[in-house]
Amino acid sequence: MHTGMKIRLFFNRPFVMDGRIILYLWIAISAFIGIFNLLTGRLHNNYKIYKYVFLNTIEQFPLYQHRPQFFDDVNHYGPVFGVIMAPFALMPDLIGATLWLVFLAMVMYFAVKELPLKPWQHLAILLICTNSMIIAQTNVQFNTATAALIILSYTLIKKEKDGWAAFMIMLGTFVKLYGIVGFAFFFFSKHKPKLILWSIIWGIVFFVLPMFISSTEFIVGQYKAWFNELIIKNQGNGSALQQNVSFLGMIHKSTGNFEFSNLPVLLGALLLFALPYLRIREYRQNSFQLLTLASVLIFTVLFSTGSEPNTYIIALTGVAIWFVIQPRPYSAWSLFLIIFGIVISSFGPSDLFPRSLYTQIIRPYALQALPCTLIWLTIVYEMLFKKSDNYLTNPKE
């Protein structure tokens, strides 16, 4: 049997085609990162911050103050995050940090598997996202879960499980605000009043939940402090080297002008984002919905001053979803964009990319955002002008 035949047989095996091989790989990588960090005495600072969101809530120590004896930098997560971290924070660091990373990988995997696509498309999405997932995991980022929550917000609405969709939207919002973009799928819901009602209910639940491990007065005060901290962080993101790796940052850093307001750019971007919603007849089409999901995932990164290299697991997920539903044969433009996106936006910050090129050109000018910007504009164009039946979106085909 020649080599080509062996390769085809390998990729036709069920555990490869249904994505389980990626799940095992992601779990193994996550476990390795967690165990390696602890055995080398380098518990990642982000995990320390996450752990102390819970411990500080219990002690009623201000969540948004420096505590340099335990961790560097400042927490930027909402009070409810302390409840999420409770089971991990109560474990020994070796176990807790490792299981946290494994948990993030599994949530992302199962979220992708919920997409209304065929197994090979799930596999392709997972493969395209793997390097970005490794970058996020190495830096113990919550962004992997953010991408998963946005995806689940959509898939649960599609399955008419609006109560649980509202859970995902509000959880993401109360943890890191990004989750609010889940309301972009509101028009796809067949039970809009139910979605609104459950969003209110879950909003109340998540607002109150941290009070059960602390006090009402402390938690209310911390929500106010969180709001103020996010304003301060947003103001400081503009010129920071590792922050504002977005379309906004690309403009500021490429021109050297950090004084002009982001508002006109944001309003223009929101207009472009909203224009496809005028195609009301397309709302029921899988392709239109999936393009909307891809647009939301990429938009969230491109137009946030808090975007960093690690945040691109969110955007690359949108890029992957867009690519796998493209009609065959792939156009030269689609192939160029996916290669450009993977090389610059995914591999750029990693050791798979020339460091001098990244540190001297890509990072200083936030050019990691460039491929995703072109892809997002392409998605907007396709949503406005392309026919839905051109896309590969029927999971039963």
Residue pairs with C-beta under 8 A, 6 or more apart in sequence:
1 9
10 16
11 17
14 20
15 21
16 123
17 119
17 120
17 123
18 119
18 122
18 123
19 109
19 112
19 113
19 119
19 122
19 123
19 126
22 109
22 123
22 126
22 127
22 130
23 105
23 106
23 109
25 130
26 105
26 106
26 108
26 109
26 126
26 130
26 133
27 102
27 105
27 106
29 105
29 133
29 134
29 137
30 98
30 101
30 102
30 104
30 105
30 137
31 98
31 101
31 102
33 101
33 137
33 138
34 94
34 97
34 98
34 99
34 100
34 101
34 102
35 94
35 98
37 43
37 44
37 97
38 93
38 94
38 97
38 98
39 94
43 93
43 97
44 97
44 139
44 140
45 71
45 72
45 73
46 139
46 140
46 141
47 93
47 96
47 97
47 100
47 140
48 70
48 71
48 72
49 71
49 73
49 75
49 77
50 77
50 81
50 85
50 88
50 89
50 100
50 140
50 142
51 85
51 88
51 89
51 93
51 96
52 67
52 70
52 71
52 75
52 89
53 63
53 75
53 77
53 79
53 81
53 82
53 85
54 82
54 83
54 85
54 86
54 89
54 90
54 213
55 61
55 89
56 62
56 63
56 67
56 75
56 82
57 63
57 79
57 82
57 83
57 210
57 213
57 214
57 218
57 219
57 222
58 82
58 213
58 214
60 214
60 215
60 218
61 67
62 222
62 225
63 75
63 79
63 82
63 222
63 225
63 226
64 74
64 75
64 76
64 222
64 225
64 226
64 228
64 229
65 74
66 74
74 229
75 229
76 176
76 229
76 230
76 233
76 306
77 142
77 175
77 176
78 174
78 175
78 176
78 177
78 223
78 226
79 210
79 214
79 219
79 222
79 223
79 226
80 171
80 174
80 175
80 206
80 207
80 209
80 210
81 175
81 176
82 210
82 213
83 209
83 210
83 212
83 213
84 175
85 100
86 213
88 96
88 97
88 99
88 100
88 103
89 96
90 96
91 99
97 140
100 140
101 137
101 140
104 136
104 137
104 142
104 144
104 145
105 133
105 137
105 144
107 144
107 145
107 148
108 129
108 133
108 144
108 145
108 147
108 148
108 313
109 126
110 148
111 147
111 148
111 149
111 151
111 152
111 155
112 122
112 125
112 126
112 129
112 148
112 151
112 317
113 122
114 151
114 152
114 155
115 121
115 122
115 125
115 151
115 155
115 290
115 321
116 155
116 158
116 286
116 290
116 393
116 395
117 125
117 290
117 324
117 325
117 393
117 395
118 392
118 395
118 397
121 324
121 325
121 392
124 320
124 323
124 324
125 317
125 320
125 321
125 324
128 316
128 319
128 320
128 323
128 338
128 342
128 346
129 313
129 316
129 317
129 320
131 342
131 346
131 347
131 350
131 352
132 312
132 313
132 316
132 317
132 345
132 346
133 144
133 313
134 350
135 309
135 310
135 312
135 313
135 346
135 349
135 350
136 143
136 144
136 310
136 313
137 144
139 310
141 310
141 311
141 313
142 175
142 176
143 310
143 311
143 313
143 314
144 313
146 172
146 176
146 178
146 179
146 300
146 314
147 297
147 313
147 314
147 317
149 168
149 169
149 171
149 172
149 179
149 182
150 168
150 172
150 178
150 179
150 181
150 182
150 293
150 296
150 297
150 300
150 314
151 293
151 297
151 317
152 164
152 165
152 168
153 165
153 168
153 169
153 172
153 179
153 182
153 185
154 165
154 182
154 185
154 188
154 289
154 292
154 293
156 162
156 164
156 165
156 168
157 165
157 185
157 188
157 189
157 195
158 188
158 289
160 190
160 191
162 189
162 191
162 194
162 195
162 198
163 194
163 198
165 182
165 185
165 189
165 195
165 198
166 195
166 198
166 199
166 201
166 202
167 198
167 202
168 179
168 182
169 179
169 180
169 182
169 183
169 199
169 202
170 179
170 199
170 202
170 203
170 205
170 206
171 179
171 202
171 206
172 178
172 179
172 180
172 182
173 179
173 180
173 182
173 203
174 203
174 206
174 207
177 230
178 300
178 304
178 314
181 296
181 299
181 300
183 199
184 292
184 296
185 289
185 292
185 293
185 296
186 192
186 195
187 277
187 283
188 283
188 289
188 292
189 195
207 223
210 219
210 222
211 219
233 306
234 305
234 306
236 243
237 243
237 244
237 249
237 305
237 306
238 244
238 249
238 252
238 258
238 305
239 252
239 253
239 258
241 363
241 364
242 308
242 309
242 363
243 249
243 305
243 306
243 307
243 308
244 252
244 253
244 305
244 306
244 307
244 366
245 307
245 308
245 309
245 311
245 312
245 363
245 366
245 368
245 369
246 301
246 302
246 303
246 304
246 305
246 307
246 366
246 369
247 265
247 269
247 302
247 303
247 369
247 373
248 262
248 265
248 266
248 302
248 303
248 304
248 305
249 305
249 307
249 366
249 369
250 365
250 366
250 367
250 369
250 370
250 373
251 265
252 258
252 260
252 366
253 364
253 365
253 366
254 365
254 366
254 367
262 305
265 303
266 303
269 299
269 302
269 303
272 377
272 380
273 295
273 299
273 380
275 380
275 384
276 282
276 288
276 291
276 292
276 295
276 380
276 383
276 384
279 288
279 383
279 384
282 288
282 383
282 388
283 289
285 388
285 393
286 388
286 391
286 393
286 394
287 325
287 388
287 389
287 390
287 391
287 393
288 383
288 388
290 321
290 325
290 391
290 393
291 322
291 325
291 379
291 382
291 383
291 391
292 383
293 318
293 321
294 318
294 319
294 321
294 322
294 379
295 318
295 376
295 379
295 380
295 383
296 318
297 314
297 315
297 317
297 318
297 321
298 314
298 315
298 318
298 319
298 372
298 375
298 376
298 379
299 376
300 314
300 315
301 307
301 311
301 312
301 314
301 315
301 369
301 372
302 315
302 369
302 372
302 373
302 376
304 311
307 369
309 348
309 349
309 363
309 368
310 349
312 345
312 346
312 349
312 368
312 372
315 345
315 372
316 341
316 342
316 345
316 346
316 372
318 372
318 375
318 376
319 338
319 341
319 345
319 371
319 372
319 375
322 375
322 378
322 379
323 334
323 337
323 338
324 392
325 391
325 392
325 393
326 334
326 391
326 392
327 390
327 391
327 392
328 392
333 378
337 371
337 374
337 375
337 378
340 371
340 374
341 371
341 372
341 375
343 353
343 371
344 362
344 367
344 368
344 370
344 371
345 368
345 369
345 371
345 372
347 353
348 358
348 362
348 367
348 368
349 358
349 363
349 368
353 362
361 367
362 368
